[in-house]
Amino acid sequence: MGGSSLQLLFTCIVLLLCLKPTLGNYWRVGDANHSCVERERQALLKIKEDLVDDYGLLSSWSTAEGKNDCCKWSGVSCSNQTGHIIMLNLNFSVLEPLRGKLSPFLADLQYLNYLDVSFNDFNHSPIPESIGSLSFLSHLDVTNANFGRNIPFQLGNISRLEYLDLNYNHFNNPKNLEWLSQLSSLKHLGMVGVNLSKFNNWLQIVNKLPFLTSLYLEHCNLPNIFSVPLANSSTSFDVLYLPYNSLTSSSSVLEWLFNSNSSVVELSLFGNQFQGMIPDGFSKIKSLADLYLDDNEFEGGIPKSFGGMCNLKTLSLIRANLSGKFLGIIRNLTGCAQHSIENLYLDGNQITGKLPNLTTFPSLSALSLSSNHLNGKIPESLGKKSSLETLNLGNNSFEGVISETHFSKLKKLKYLDLSYSPLIFNFSSNWVPPFQLERIFLRSCQLGPRFPKWLQTQKNFYWLDISNSGISDNISHFYWDFSPQLLVLDLSNNQISGHIPYFSLEISNFPFIDLSTNNLEGEIPSFLFKAEHLNLSHNMFSEPIQSLCTIKNEFLIFLDLSNNRLSGELPDCWMHLKGLKILNLKNNHFFGEIPRSMGLLLGIETIDLRNNSFSGEIPSSLKNCTKLKYINLGHNNLSGQIPMWLGTSIPNLVVLILRSNHLHGIMPSHLCHLAHLQLLDLALNQISGSIPKCLNNITALTQKLSSSTTITHEYTEMLGMMLYSIVYDDQAFWMWKGSEHEYKNILGLLKSIDLSSNKLTGTIPEEITELVELISLNLSRNLLFGQIVSNIGALQSLDFLDLSKNQLSGRIPFSLSHIDRLSVLDLSNNNLSGKIPTGPQLSTFDASSYEGNPNLCGEPLPKLCLGEGIAQNPAMNGSREHVGIQEEEEGFINRGFYVCVALGFIAGFWGVVGTLLLNMSLRVTYFRFLNGFKDRFLYGNSTEYGQISEAALK
């Protein structure tokens, strides 16, 4: 008993010694419910000073009465025993980030063991080096926090660190990685996006982390390793992510995997450059559950040795074959682990043939074969897979009828995708499916003409896409009792008619709603404005949109109400939609002034109000919208001058269309500051003054830069807890060859200036010939005078040139014939004169391109230039025209010129030769003079030679 008591006493003493710092702090603070430690509270306030809190997330961090206890502040947790801050979580919201920098006063939180500052914006500032003094820290997460510069090597001092996530930042190339090997307790390491291309020893360093179980090195430019100490690996991975690193089959990475990592459960190698057959070595990883080999260059089938992978759950070979083809791959799989495969992903390959019999996969939970070349009918035996939860066969060439039998026993089915296949759905009206779907993708299948009745039985779906499915029913027959978790509703490209009913729809998310290209009418219900992405274009909605003001939705990013019959004045409540990036209201019947509150859309990138009846001036508040790339206010009744701020406050503008308004004033030279401008359309206004000489400052038109075929906007939408990347391409109508055409897929390649139908005066500036990237130039219907710039041929990219209906004079520059791409030319109704230049390209234009110039002559006009009608040898005339002597083409050499040459030759010849023949003494003197001149030229003043030559002459 005595020994036991001593042993117990000894244990208590050891425990007290271990807890000495904690106990000391406990006694200093006193009651666990007491206010936090004053030094740590002050540190938090210092940290707050370096942060910009746009959304009031740190409003509780205050010295105000009742807020002194920092343990109750947002994101702060304290120890129940000591009162010290042990946890700081500043990851509040992806859409509401903190900004600024992370203060070095963080080091004053000495007992911190958990720190999460992910998904904030620290503006490329560095992680403070003082973080290395947080010796108790075990969890550090700075994912997607926009940190920059180098990763501080002081992190290697935190020996207790178990979780380190540095993913998705902007760190420079690290100088070394040796600090990593000091983190002996590390279990999770994420370095996604960190450039590790200089470290050939990255694998050796990883091997020195004995407890590492999760490694994420995606997009790290990992160098290929050709020699590694395989036998000394002490790691035992559960999760290993190495995608998008350009790793090849010749490296030792696969050998390392097969010999040292038999416990891996989840393995991702997609997006590399592995080639050849899929190695048998994967079968050595007996514990493998998820395998991702997509986006490589593997070829052939799956090795038979995969049959030994008894725990294989997920096999993903999405887009796995860039050079080879996985033909017949499913046939090989039927002999592979028949009772073990639960999730089979083979999307995006070159698989052909019919869907095989899947009875050999009795435990199959997920079947995903989208984006292949499968054809034929979907077998009804599929309906017997009672364990199936995910069925994705979209984007293949299946055909035939889908009936109830295909789903007869799929009680667990939650995900259904049969999109982009010409399948006909034939269900009885009273059929009740055995499943409750969460995601439904039936785009471009044949579901109509009525809304499917079986959809009314689905209570849990949050994603529904039945677009382009042949539905021509009334919208009132549609099932509107959505789950509050609705993320996506897409009924577009059908012929759905009627009024959308009014009701209160409780939606906890901000969904993606697309009802475009239907026959919907009436007023737009206010609940639709709760969306994050709302597309109601190409319908027959009418009435004003005053219901917009009843909803305050700062998460609405995309709003397209174009091509409807909406009318009235726009409500002045755009401050409710501060998150808007794309606004398209074109082709409606709106009138009145453009609301000034649109200037509060600070993130807006596209404003398209074309073809309405807006009046008044362009509101000056729009100068606050500095991110604008696209402005189309054409075909309205706007007045006033083109504002100065258009050229100074919106530096990224690519498209500016103010066509067909009542704008007046001098042609603004400040537009020359828009270096990225590709489309400038000020036609059909009352703009006066001269064309600015500074147009050559527009870099996008003077330099050949890499440009996309489209003008694209990319942004991220938060659909529930999932981030989705949305891509939107601007579109515009542009006058081309006398008519308007809509451009979208190639709008980014269209580089044009249209200043036609204004009151511009002066000459065409020489600087305009520096806009070598111009494809279209229209200066017609103005009051321009002077000559066409002689070097206009420098515009080698020009396809369309219209200078008609001005007062231009002089000759047509010969350089114009050098523009090989020119397909539209109009110089009519000016005061041009002289002969029309000839050339392969100019000969393709008819007389209408030149008519209305009385002093212009030559083909294709019927008026011949002087001297063109007497040619005796057509072949010679053609030859001379082919040589292209410019003086002849301009009418300088004519018949009188040749007569003068002949008379001059006759008079000169006989005036000299005739005199010499008739007068002997003159003839002797003349030849003596010539000989003397020759002698002096050849032999200089030689006296001896002069005497000999004189004697010889006598």
NORKA-V507405 format. One record per backbone hydrogen bond with DSSP energy under -0.5 kcal/mol. NH is the residue of the N-H (numbers start at 0). CO is the residue of the C=O. E is the energy in kcal/mol with one decimal. If there is no record, write none. Layout:
nh->(NH	NH)
co->(CO	CO)
e->(E	E)
This chain:
nh->(4	5	6	7	8	9	10	11	12	13	14	15	16	17	18	19	22	23	24	25	26	27	28	29	33	36	40	41	42	43	44	45	46	47	48	49	49	50	51	52	53	55	58	60	61	61	66	69	71	72	75	76	78	82	85	86	87	88	89	89	91	98	99	100	102	105	106	107	108	109	111	112	113	114	115	116	118	120	121	121	123	124	130	131	132	133	134	135	136	137	138	139	140	141	143	144	145	147	148	154	155	156	157	158	160	161	162	163	164	165	165	167	169	171	173	179	180	180	181	182	183	184	185	186	187	188	189	190	192	193	195	195	198	199	201	204	205	206	207	207	208	209	211	212	213	214	215	216	216	218	219	220	222	229	231	232	233	235	237	238	239	240	241	241	243	245	248	250	251	255	256	257	258	259	260	263	264	265	266	267	268	270	271	272	275	277	281	282	283	284	285	286	287	288	289	290	291	292	292	294	296	297	298	299	305	306	307	308	309	310	311	312	313	314	314	315	315	316	316	318	319	321	321	323	326	328	331	332	333	334	335	336	339	340	342	343	344	344	345	345	347	348	352	360	361	363	364	365	366	367	368	370	371	372	374	375	378	381	382	383	384	385	387	388	389	390	391	392	392	393	394	396	398	399	401	402	405	406	407	408	409	410	411	412	413	414	415	416	417	419	420	421	422	423	424	424	425	425	430	432	435	437	438	439	440	441	441	443	444	445	446	446	447	454	455	456	457	458	461	462	463	464	465	467	468	471	474	476	477	479	481	482	485	486	487	488	489	490	490	491	492	493	494	496	497	499	504	505	506	507	508	510	511	512	512	513	514	515	516	517	518	520	521	524	527	528	529	530	531	532	533	534	535	535	537	538	539	541	542	547	548	549	550	552	552	555	556	556	557	558	559	560	560	561	562	563	564	566	567	569	572	575	576	577	579	580	581	582	583	584	585	586	587	588	590	591	593	597	598	599	600	601	602	603	604	605	606	607	608	608	610	611	612	614	615	621	622	623	624	625	627	628	629	630	631	632	634	635	636	638	639	641	642	645	646	647	647	648	649	651	652	653	654	655	656	657	657	659	660	661	663	664	666	670	671	672	673	674	675	676	677	678	679	680	681	682	683	684	685	687	688	690	694	695	696	697	698	699	700	701	701	702	704	711	712	714	716	718	718	719	721	723	725	725	727	729	729	731	733	735	738	740	742	746	747	748	748	749	749	750	751	751	752	753	754	756	757	758	760	764	767	768	769	770	771	772	773	774	775	776	777	778	779	780	781	782	784	785	787	791	793	794	795	796	797	798	799	800	801	802	803	804	805	806	808	809	812	815	816	817	818	819	821	822	823	825	826	828	830	832	833	835	842	843	844	848	849	850	852	854	855	856	857	860	863	867	869	873	876	877	878	879	880	881	882	883	884	885	888	889	890	891	893	897	898	899	900	901	902	903	904	905	906	907	908	909	910	911	911	912	913	915	916	917	918	919	922	923	924	925	926	927	928	929	930	931	932	933	934	935	936	937	938	939	941	945	946	947	948	949	950	951	952	953)
co->(0	1	2	3	4	5	6	7	8	9	10	11	12	13	14	16	18	19	20	21	22	23	24	25	30	82	36	37	38	39	40	41	42	43	44	45	46	47	98	50	51	52	55	57	59	66	63	67	68	69	72	86	83	78	76	76	113	74	87	115	89	51	120	49	100	102	103	104	105	107	108	85	85	138	87	140	142	97	119	144	145	121	127	128	129	130	132	109	133	112	112	162	114	164	166	141	167	124	169	151	152	153	154	156	157	137	137	187	139	163	189	191	146	148	194	176	176	177	178	179	181	158	182	161	161	213	163	215	217	190	193	219	195	197	198	200	201	202	203	204	205	207	208	186	186	238	188	214	240	242	216	243	195	227	228	229	206	211	212	212	265	214	239	267	269	270	272	247	224	251	252	253	254	255	256	260	237	237	289	239	291	293	268	246	296	300	278	279	280	281	283	261	284	264	264	313	266	290	315	317	273	319	275	324	302	303	304	305	307	285	308	288	288	312	342	290	313	314	344	346	316	295	319	297	324	325	327	328	329	331	332	334	336	336	312	365	314	342	343	367	369	345	372	357	337	360	341	341	389	343	391	393	394	350	352	396	376	378	379	380	381	383	384	364	364	414	366	390	416	416	418	373	375	421	423	400	402	403	404	382	406	408	385	409	388	388	438	390	440	442	417	397	420	399	422	445	401	423	427	430	412	413	413	462	415	439	464	466	441	422	444	468	468	451	452	453	454	456	437	437	487	439	489	491	465	448	496	473	474	477	479	460	482	461	461	511	463	488	513	513	515	516	470	472	518	520	502	503	504	483	483	508	486	510	532	488	534	534	536	537	495	497	539	522	524	525	526	527	510	510	557	512	533	559	561	562	519	521	564	544	545	546	547	550	575	552	531	554	531	581	533	558	583	583	585	586	540	542	588	590	570	572	573	574	576	556	556	605	558	607	607	609	610	565	567	612	614	594	595	596	597	599	577	600	580	580	629	582	606	631	633	634	589	591	636	618	619	620	621	623	624	604	604	654	606	656	658	659	613	615	661	663	640	642	643	643	644	644	644	625	649	628	628	678	630	655	680	682	683	637	639	685	687	667	668	669	670	672	650	673	653	653	751	655	753	753	755	756	662	664	758	760	691	692	693	694	696	674	697	697	698	698	702	709	727	725	723	716	721	717	718	716	714	723	712	710	727	742	740	738	735	733	731	743	708	708	745	745	746	748	677	749	775	679	777	779	780	686	688	762	764	765	766	767	769	700	770	750	750	799	752	801	801	803	804	759	761	806	808	788	790	791	793	771	794	774	774	823	776	825	825	827	828	783	785	830	810	812	813	814	815	817	818	798	798	800	848	850	807	809	854	856	838	840	841	845	846	846	849	831	852	833	862	857	861	864	866	871	872	873	874	875	876	877	878	879	879	883	884	885	887	886	891	893	894	895	896	897	898	899	900	901	902	903	904	905	906	907	908	908	909	911	912	913	914	917	918	919	920	921	922	923	924	925	926	927	928	929	930	931	932	933	934	935	938	941	942	943	944	945	946	947	948	949)
e->(-2.5	-2.5	-2.4	-2.3	-2.7	-2.7	-2.1	-2.1	-2.2	-2.3	-2.3	-2.5	-2.3	-2.2	-1.7	-1.1	-3.1	-2.4	-2.0	-2.1	-2.8	-1.8	-2.5	-3.1	-1.8	-0.7	-2.1	-2.4	-1.7	-2.1	-1.9	-2.0	-2.4	-2.4	-1.5	-0.8	-0.8	-1.8	-3.5	-0.6	-1.0	-0.9	-1.3	-1.6	-1.7	-0.5	-2.2	-1.1	-1.8	-1.6	-1.9	-2.3	-2.7	-1.5	-2.1	-1.8	-2.4	-3.0	-0.6	-3.3	-1.4	-1.9	-1.1	-2.1	-0.6	-1.5	-1.9	-1.9	-1.9	-1.6	-1.7	-2.4	-1.2	-2.5	-2.4	-2.4	-2.8	-3.0	-0.5	-2.2	-3.0	-2.4	-1.8	-2.0	-2.0	-1.6	-2.0	-0.6	-1.6	-2.1	-1.3	-2.7	-2.2	-2.7	-2.6	-1.2	-0.6	-2.2	-0.7	-1.7	-2.0	-2.1	-1.7	-1.7	-1.6	-2.3	-2.2	-2.2	-2.3	-0.5	-3.5	-2.0	-2.6	-2.3	-0.6	-1.6	-0.7	-0.7	-0.9	-1.9	-2.1	-0.5	-1.7	-2.9	-2.3	-2.3	-2.4	-2.9	-2.4	-2.0	-0.7	-3.0	-1.7	-0.9	-1.1	-2.2	-2.0	-2.0	-0.7	-1.1	-1.7	-0.9	-1.3	-2.6	-2.2	-2.0	-2.6	-0.5	-2.9	-1.9	-0.6	-0.6	-0.5	-1.9	-0.9	-1.3	-1.1	-1.0	-3.1	-2.4	-2.5	-3.2	-0.6	-2.8	-2.0	-0.7	-0.6	-1.2	-5.1	-2.6	-2.3	-2.8	-1.8	-1.9	-1.5	-1.3	-2.1	-2.6	-2.8	-2.5	-3.0	-2.0	-0.5	-2.8	-0.8	-0.6	-1.1	-2.1	-1.9	-1.4	-1.7	-1.2	-1.7	-3.2	-2.5	-2.4	-2.4	-0.6	-2.9	-1.0	-2.4	-1.0	-2.5	-0.7	-1.8	-2.2	-2.1	-1.9	-1.9	-0.7	-1.8	-1.4	-6.1	-0.5	-1.9	-4.2	-0.6	-0.6	-2.3	-2.3	-2.1	-1.3	-0.6	-0.5	-1.5	-0.9	-1.1	-1.4	-1.2	-1.1	-2.7	-0.7	-2.3	-1.6	-5.1	-3.1	-3.3	-0.6	-0.5	-3.1	-2.7	-0.6	-0.7	-1.8	-0.5	-1.5	-4.5	-2.4	-2.5	-2.7	-3.2	-1.9	-0.6	-2.7	-2.5	-0.7	-0.6	-1.5	-1.8	-1.9	-1.8	-2.1	-1.9	-3.4	-2.1	-2.5	-2.9	-0.5	-2.9	-0.5	-3.1	-2.8	-2.2	-0.5	-3.1	-0.6	-1.0	-1.6	-1.1	-2.0	-1.1	-1.9	-0.6	-0.9	-2.8	-2.2	-2.3	-2.4	-2.4	-2.8	-0.5	-0.6	-2.8	-2.4	-0.5	-2.3	-2.7	-0.5	-1.7	-0.6	-0.5	-3.0	-2.3	-2.8	-2.8	-0.5	-3.0	-2.3	-1.7	-2.9	-1.0	-1.9	-2.1	-1.0	-1.6	-1.3	-1.5	-0.8	-2.7	-1.4	-2.3	-2.4	-2.2	-2.4	-0.6	-2.1	-3.3	-2.0	-1.6	-0.7	-2.3	-0.8	-1.8	-3.3	-1.9	-2.8	-2.6	-0.5	-2.5	-0.6	-1.8	-0.9	-2.9	-1.8	-0.7	-0.6	-0.8	-0.7	-0.9	-2.4	-0.9	-0.6	-3.5	-0.6	-3.4	-2.7	-2.6	-0.5	-2.2	-1.3	-3.0	-2.0	-0.7	-0.6	-1.1	-1.5	-1.6	-1.5	-3.0	-1.6	-2.6	-2.2	-0.5	-2.9	-1.7	-1.0	-3.0	-2.4	-0.5	-1.8	-1.7	-1.2	-1.0	-0.7	-0.9	-1.1	-3.0	-0.6	-1.5	-2.1	-2.4	-0.5	-2.7	-0.5	-2.2	-0.9	-2.7	-0.9	-0.7	-0.6	-1.0	-2.0	-1.6	-0.6	-1.9	-3.0	-2.2	-1.9	-2.3	-3.0	-0.5	-2.3	-0.8	-3.1	-1.6	-0.8	-0.6	-1.3	-2.2	-1.9	-1.8	-1.9	-0.6	-1.7	-3.1	-1.9	-2.2	-2.2	-0.5	-2.8	-2.1	-0.9	-2.6	-1.9	-0.6	-1.5	-1.8	-1.8	-1.7	-1.9	-1.5	-3.0	-1.8	-2.2	-2.3	-2.9	-3.0	-1.1	-2.7	-2.2	-0.5	-0.6	-0.6	-1.1	-1.7	-0.5	-0.5	-3.1	-0.6	-0.6	-1.4	-2.8	-2.1	-2.5	-2.4	-0.5	-3.1	-2.4	-0.9	-3.0	-2.1	-0.6	-2.5	-0.8	-1.9	-1.7	-1.7	-1.8	-0.6	-1.5	-2.9	-2.0	-2.0	-2.5	-2.6	-0.6	-1.8	-0.9	-2.8	-2.8	-0.6	-0.5	-0.9	-0.7	-2.5	-1.8	-1.3	-2.6	-1.9	-0.8	-0.8	-2.2	-1.3	-0.8	-2.9	-2.3	-3.2	-1.1	-2.6	-1.0	-2.0	-2.9	-3.6	-0.6	-2.8	-2.6	-0.5	-2.3	-2.7	-3.2	-1.2	-2.1	-3.1	-1.0	-1.9	-0.8	-1.6	-0.6	-1.0	-0.8	-2.0	-0.6	-2.0	-2.8	-2.7	-1.9	-0.9	-2.9	-2.6	-0.6	-1.5	-1.9	-1.9	-1.4	-2.1	-2.5	-1.9	-3.4	-1.4	-2.2	-2.2	-2.7	-0.6	-2.1	-0.8	-2.6	-2.2	-0.6	-0.5	-1.4	-2.2	-1.7	-2.3	-0.7	-1.6	-3.0	-1.9	-2.1	-2.3	-2.7	-0.6	-2.2	-0.7	-3.0	-2.4	-0.7	-0.5	-1.4	-1.7	-1.9	-1.3	-1.2	-0.9	-2.2	-1.9	-1.9	-3.1	-2.3	-3.2	-2.4	-1.9	-2.4	-2.0	-1.6	-1.4	-1.6	-2.0	-1.5	-0.5	-0.6	-2.1	-2.5	-3.0	-1.9	-0.6	-1.9	-0.6	-0.6	-2.6	-2.7	-2.2	-2.9	-2.3	-2.1	-2.2	-1.6	-0.8	-0.5	-1.9	-1.5	-1.6	-2.3	-0.6	-1.2	-1.7	-2.1	-1.8	-1.8	-2.2	-2.2	-1.9	-2.0	-2.3	-2.2	-2.4	-2.1	-1.6	-1.1	-0.6	-2.6	-1.0	-1.6	-1.7	-1.5	-1.7	-0.6	-1.5	-2.3	-2.5	-2.2	-2.1	-2.4	-2.2	-1.9	-2.3	-2.4	-2.3	-2.0	-2.6	-2.5	-1.8	-2.1	-3.4	-1.2	-0.8	-1.6	-2.0	-2.0	-2.3	-1.8	-2.3	-2.5	-1.8	-1.9)
